[in-house]
Amino acid sequence: MEKNQSLSKGTYWILFFVSLAIMVWLLMFHSNWFWVDLPFLLTFLVKAMDVV
């Protein structure tokens, strides 16, 4: 069971970095829309850090 949770945390870290890349892209090209990615970015960060 511990291995399954570790795999899940790794997935959340990957999703966090993908979301971070999307947010950087939005900041560079569509700065008015960067806030659309914030809920995903922060949710994946919290889940990867196992706070929730």
N, C-alpha and C positions, 0 to 999 in steps of 0.2 A: 504494500500500500504506500510505503514511503517513496518508492521509485516512481509511482504514478503521479504523486504530488510534485516531485522534482521535475518531471517531464512537463507538467502543466506550468510550473514557474518559468521554465525555459521558453515555452511557447509565449507566455506573457511578455518576457523580455524581448523576444523577437518582434512581437506586435508593437511593443513600445517603441523600438527603434525604427520600425517602418512608419509608425505614426509620427515620430519625430522628423523623419525625412520628408514626409508629406507636409508637415507644418513649416519646415524650412523652405520648401518649394513654394508653399502658399505665401509665405512672408516675402519671398523674392519676386514673385510674379503677380500675385493677387493679394496684396497686403490687407485689403478690406475684408477678406474672407478667412484669415488665419484662425479666427476664433471658432470656426466650424469644427476644426480638428481638436480643439482643446479638451472637450469631454472625453474623447477617445484616448488622447495622450495621457491625461491624468488618471483615467480609470485603469489603463494598462500598467502604468507606473505603480499605482497602489496595489494592484493584484500581483505584480511581479515581486514587489517588496514584501508581499504576504502580510499586509497591514489589515486587509479586510478578509 
